[in-house]
Amino acid sequence: MWAKYAAAVLLIFGTCSGVPRDGFGPGKQDWGFVEVRNGAHMFWWLYYTTADVDQFTDRPLLIWLQGGPGASSMYGNFEELGPLTLEGDERNHTWVRNYNVLFIDNPVGTGFSYVEDASLLTKTNAEIADDLLTFTKEFYKLNPEFKDTPLHIYAESYGGKMAPEFAYVLDKAIKNGEIDIKLESVGIVAPWVSPIDSVLSWAEFLLNMGFVDTKGYREIQAAAIETEHILNEGRYEEATWQWGRTESVIVQETLGIDFYNVLFTQDFTSTRSRLAMFAKDMKKATLDSAIRLASEDRDQMLEDLMRGPVATALQLPPESVYGSQSGSVFQSMSGDFMKPAIHIIELLLNNTSLDVMVITGQLDLIVATPGNVVWLEKVQWNGRNQYLQAPRNGIGPHGMLEGYKKSFGKLHMYWALRAGHMVPADNPVLMDYILQEHAGFP
């Protein structure tokens, strides 16, 4: 299937950024690298909308960031919302049908992005936000036609921790006159905003869903409470590895549940191999767990696609070997991984005019819905009481109940039914509804 789409790029890479061109897959695209710091190169891939419009800029621009940290946005591209599936089929619910979509491999070292020296990898969420701000300024220099186009930032998982701070510093830069663009909202899917609230929700969630008995509940809860204890003492990197140990207990007690969708089936062979890896090298197993978003087979399919047909079609430089630095990205961020970012949500709600959308899937374990509900009710902002008292309404754009919504002012919470961690893939009908409600069309 891929040979059908892998169009040859005749121009030398990097000579025509800012001009729609043939790339990999249907429709016009553009791509390139931004050197956000000396020796730190961030890869981006823009899909121009295929909507029937006079100008691409008649439709909003949506940014997509993945999680990990260290997971490539190419996962979101080919497994969730881009124009093609991993198998090479055209996706029915691609976001590109209605919007311009910009995928960014972030932080540097993720996916096709790369650093020339490991010391250039980010260590904090604030450093990630600063790199993304630098990237955005350069992107708009290359693509000034999008200056007056509404911009919306969407992110998933650990991206849900990165995106709010990125949106906040970008909003400040706009107000300070550093960049002239129209940022309107930030939407975070399965967001790792308050990691410990997610971890503390696991045991009860699994007990209530019937995946563990009371003994399993106690084992998981004990590991989660130890994670909280270590975190409260400020031993942040150690808390990250204890998070991994808690995951290993869940794997043991559930016989290998899928952390991203609890209804996905798992085989005993993979369970045994995962437990063996946790027993042999806890840190490596934790790292692999954080940046592995699908089965090993599908992760390998994505890597083969990126390093082969995609890299060839886009004529990417040899330095950008897809995924070769992803593990180092997580390792570098391990001291920041378990830190909460609730205060950034508060800054967005109290100091900006941006809409903030929180989207959670009912079948997600890793960032379980109960944990999201808990941290969101902790957020201190001037509409908090009204939000807490607001009704929760059903959403059914085509007559079928797809989820629920609770909102007041700029804050909007969505519960996605029949969806796990990857809501755009699991319930695209609800995701389309959310996009239309907040991004819409100018």
ZAMARGU-4260 file (C-alpha; in steps of 0.2 Angstrom, whole numbers, plus 5000, padded with zeros to 4 digits):
<rodrens>
0) 5000/5000/5000 | 5014/5012/5005 | 5022/5012/4987 | 5005/5020/4981 | 5008/5035/4992
5) 5027/5037/4993 | 5029/5052/4981 | 5047/5056/4976 | 5053/5073/4982 | 5063/5081/4969
10) 5069/5096/4978 | 5084/5094/4991 | 5077/5094/5008 | 5074/5111/5016 | 5074/5122/5001
15) 5056/5125/5000 | 5048/5126/5017 | 5033/5136/5018 | 5027/5129/5001 | 5013/5116/5000
20) 5021/5100/4991 | 5019/5082/4988 | 5026/5072/5002 | 5021/5055/5009 | 5002/5051/5007
25) 4988/5060/5000 | 4986/5079/5000 | 4998/5093/5001 | 5011/5094/5015 | 5026/5103/5021
30) 5039/5098/5034 | 5056/5102/5040 | 5067/5105/5056 | 5069/5120/5067 | 5085/5122/5077
35) 5077/5128/5094 | 5094/5129/5102 | 5112/5126/5095 | 5112/5108/5091 | 5094/5104/5096
40) 5083/5101/5080 | 5064/5099/5081 | 5055/5090/5067 | 5038/5096/5061 | 5026/5089/5048
45) 5011/5099/5042 | 4996/5092/5032 | 4986/5105/5023 | 4968/5102/5024 | 4959/5093/5011
50) 4943/5102/5013 | 4935/5111/4998 | 4941/5129/5002 | 4948/5143/4992 | 4963/5144/5003
55) 4971/5132/5016 | 4970/5146/5029 | 4951/5147/5028 | 4952/5132/5040 | 4960/5132/5058
60) 4977/5126/5061 | 4979/5112/5074 | 4995/5107/5083 | 4997/5089/5089 | 5009/5084/5103
65) 5012/5066/5109 | 5017/5059/5126 | 5030/5049/5134 | 5040/5060/5135 | 5049/5052/5120
70) 5034/5046/5110 | 5034/5052/5093 | 5019/5062/5086 | 5020/5050/5071 | 5010/5038/5082
75) 4996/5051/5082 | 4998/5053/5064 | 4997/5035/5058 | 4987/5027/5073 | 4975/5041/5077
80) 4971/5055/5067 | 4982/5058/5051 | 4976/5054/5033 | 4983/5037/5033 | 4982/5022/5044
85) 4998/5012/5048 | 4992/4999/5035 | 4992/5013/5022 | 4973/5014/5021 | 4965/5031/5020
90) 4957/5035/5037 | 4939/5040/5038 | 4940/5051/5053 | 4956/5060/5049 | 4957/5078/5056
95) 4965/5084/5040 | 4948/5082/5031 | 4943/5098/5040 | 4958/5106/5047 | 4977/5110/5044
100) 4986/5098/5056 | 5004/5101/5062 | 5013/5086/5070 | 5028/5090/5081 | 5041/5078/5087
105) 5044/5085/5104 | 5054/5086/5115 | 5070/5087/5105 | 5077/5069/5103 | 5059/5062/5100
110) 5055/5053/5084 | 5064/5062/5070 | 5069/5077/5081 | 5087/5075/5087 | 5101/5083/5097
115) 5119/5084/5093 | 5124/5081/5111 | 5114/5072/5125 | 5117/5087/5136 | 5105/5097/5125
120) 5090/5086/5130 | 5077/5094/5140 | 5075/5091/5159 | 5060/5100/5164 | 5042/5104/5157
125) 5047/5123/5157 | 5062/5119/5145 | 5050/5110/5134 | 5039/5124/5133 | 5053/5136/5129
130) 5058/5125/5115 | 5041/5124/5108 | 5039/5143/5109 | 5055/5145/5099 | 5049/5132/5087
135) 5032/5142/5085 | 5041/5158/5081 | 5051/5150/5067 | 5037/5140/5060 | 5027/5156/5058
140) 5042/5165/5049 | 5042/5150/5037 | 5023/5150/5036 | 5017/5168/5038 | 5000/5164/5029
145) 4994/5156/5045 | 4996/5172/5055 | 4978/5176/5055 | 4972/5158/5056 | 4965/5152/5072
150) 4977/5141/5081 | 4972/5126/5093 | 4984/5115/5102 | 4980/5097/5106 | 4990/5084/5115
155) 4989/5067/5123 | 4995/5059/5138 | 5012/5067/5144 | 5008/5079/5130 | 4994/5084/5141
160) 5006/5090/5153 | 5017/5099/5140 | 5004/5108/5130 | 4996/5119/5144 | 5013/5126/5149
165) 5017/5128/5130 | 5000/5137/5128 | 5004/5148/5143 | 5021/5154/5137 | 5015/5156/5119
170) 5000/5167/5126 | 5012/5178/5135 | 5023/5180/5120 | 5008/5185/5110 | 5003/5198/5123
175) 5021/5204/5124 | 5021/5207/5105 | 5035/5194/5102 | 5023/5184/5090 | 5007/5189/5081
180) 4996/5174/5079 | 4978/5169/5085 | 4980/5156/5098 | 4962/5151/5104 | 4962/5135/5114
185) 4972/5120/5121 | 4964/5103/5122 | 4972/5089/5132 | 4968/5071/5130 | 4971/5058/5144
190) 4982/5072/5152 | 4996/5067/5164 | 4993/5084/5173 | 4993/5076/5191 | 5002/5060/5189
195) 5000/5054/5207 | 4981/5056/5206 | 4982/5044/5191 | 4992/5032/5201 | 4981/5032/5216
200) 4966/5029/5206 | 4972/5013/5198 | 4968/5000/5212 | 4950/5005/5215 | 4947/5007/5196
205) 4954/4989/5193 | 4944/4982/5208 | 4928/4990/5202 | 4931/4984/5184 | 4933/4966/5190
210) 4951/4965/5185 | 4958/4961/5202 | 4952/4954/5219 | 4954/4963/5236 | 4972/4955/5238
215) 4977/4962/5221 | 4969/4979/5226 | 4979/4980/5242 | 4995/4975/5232 | 4993/4989/5219
220) 4987/5002/5232 | 5002/4999/5243 | 5014/5002/5228 | 5004/5017/5224 | 5005/5024/5241
225) 5024/5021/5242 | 5025/5031/5225 | 5015/5045/5234 | 5027/5045/5249 | 5042/5046/5239
230) 5035/5060/5228 | 5030/5070/5244 | 5048/5069/5250 | 5054/5077/5235 | 5063/5062/5228
235) 5056/5065/5211 | 5067/5054/5200 | 5065/5039/5212 | 5046/5042/5212 | 5047/5039/5193
240) 5055/5022/5195 | 5042/5018/5209 | 5029/5022/5197 | 5036/5009/5186 | 5036/4996/5200
245) 5018/5000/5203 | 5015/4996/5185 | 5024/4980/5187 | 5012/4975/5201 | 4997/4979/5190
250) 5005/4968/5176 | 5007/4954/5189 | 4990/4955/5197 | 4980/4957/5181 | 4990/4945/5170
255) 4995/4959/5158 | 4981/4971/5156 | 4982/4984/5142 | 4986/5001/5151 | 4979/5011/5137
260) 4962/5002/5135 | 4958/4989/5148 | 4946/4980/5135 | 4961/4976/5123 | 4966/4958/5124
265) 4984/4953/5130 | 4992/4936/5128 | 5001/4927/5142 | 5017/4926/5132 | 5019/4945/5132
270) 5014/4946/5150 | 5028/4934/5155 | 5041/4944/5145 | 5035/4960/5153 | 5037/4954/5170
275) 5054/4946/5166 | 5060/4963/5160 | 5053/4972/5176 | 5063/4959/5186 | 5079/4961/5176
280) 5080/4979/5174 | 5066/4990/5182 | 5072/5006/5175 | 5073/5000/5157 | 5056/4992/5159
285) 5049/5008/5165 | 5057/5018/5151 | 5050/5006/5138 | 5033/5006/5146 | 5032/5025/5145
290) 5037/5027/5126 | 5028/5011/5120 | 5011/5016/5114 | 5005/5000/5106 | 5010/4982/5104
295) 5028/4978/5100 | 5023/4972/5083 | 5014/4989/5079 | 5028/4999/5087 | 5040/4990/5075
300) 5029/4993/5060 | 5029/5012/5064 | 5047/5012/5066 | 5050/5003/5050 | 5038/5014/5041
305) 5047/5030/5048 | 5065/5024/5045 | 5060/5017/5027 | 5047/5024/5016 | 5044/5040/5025
310) 5062/5045/5028 | 5065/5042/5009 | 5050/5051/5003 | 5053/5066/5014 | 5072/5066/5010
315) 5076/5067/5029 | 5095/5070/5033 | 5104/5054/5040 | 5106/5063/5057 | 5088/5061/5061
320) 5086/5042/5064 | 5069/5040/5069 | 5067/5035/5088 | 5085/5033/5091 | 5086/5045/5106
325) 5068/5042/5113 | 5074/5032/5128 | 5087/5046/5132 | 5073/5059/5132 | 5063/5049/5145
330) 5079/5046/5155 | 5083/5065/5155 | 5065/5070/5160 | 5064/5057/5174 | 5066/5070/5187
335) 5051/5080/5181 | 5040/5065/5176 | 5030/5063/5192 | 5029/5082/5196 | 5011/5089/5195
340) 5006/5103/5183 | 4990/5108/5191 | 4997/5126/5193 | 4999/5128/5175 | 4980/5124/5172
345) 4977/5137/5185 | 4987/5150/5176 | 4978/5147/5160 | 4961/5149/5168 | 4965/5164/5178
350) 4977/5174/5167 | 4972/5170/5149 | 4956/5170/5138 | 4960/5152/5131 | 4947/5138/5131
355) 4954/5123/5141 | 4947/5106/5136 | 4951/5090/5146 | 4946/5074/5137 | 4946/5057/5146
360) 4942/5040/5140 | 4932/5028/5152 | 4943/5013/5147 | 4960/5021/5150 | 4970/5014/5164
365) 4986/5024/5163 | 4978/5041/5165 | 4961/5034/5172 | 4946/5045/5172 | 4944/5045/5191
370) 4961/5052/5193 | 4957/5066/5181 | 4941/5070/5190 | 4950/5072/5206 | 4964/5083/5200
375) 4952/5094/5190 | 4942/5098/5206 | 4957/5104/5214 | 4961/5118/5202 | 4959/5135/5210
380) 4951/5148/5198 | 4938/5161/5199 | 4925/5149/5191 | 4929/5134/5202 | 4912/5134/5212
385) 4902/5136/5196 | 4911/5122/5187 | 4908/5110/5202 | 4890/5114/5202 | 4887/5114/5183
390) 4877/5100/5176 | 4885/5085/5166 | 4876/5083/5150 | 4876/5069/5137 | 4883/5071/5120
395) 4876/5061/5105 | 4878/5070/5089 | 4871/5056/5079 | 4858/5050/5091 | 4870/5038/5100
400) 4877/5043/5117 | 4895/5046/5114 | 4900/5054/5131 | 4897/5068/5143 | 4902/5086/5145
405) 4903/5097/5160 | 4909/5115/5158 | 4909/5133/5165 | 4917/5148/5157 | 4933/5143/5149
410) 4935/5125/5157 | 4927/5110/5148 | 4928/5092/5154 | 4923/5078/5142 | 4920/5060/5146
415) 4923/5049/5131 | 4913/5032/5131 | 4920/5017/5123 | 4937/5025/5122 | 4953/5022/5131
420) 4969/5032/5131 | 4968/5036/5112 | 4951/5045/5111 | 4954/5051/5093 | 4956/5033/5087
425) 4943/5025/5099 | 4929/5037/5098 | 4932/5048/5083 | 4914/5053/5083 | 4915/5062/5100
430) 4932/5069/5095 | 4925/5077/5079 | 4911/5084/5090 | 4924/5092/5102 | 4934/5099/5087
435) 4919/5106/5079 | 4913/5114/5095 | 4930/5123/5100 | 4939/5124/5083 | 4925/5125/5071
440) 4927/5135/5055 | 4930/5153/5054
</rodrens>
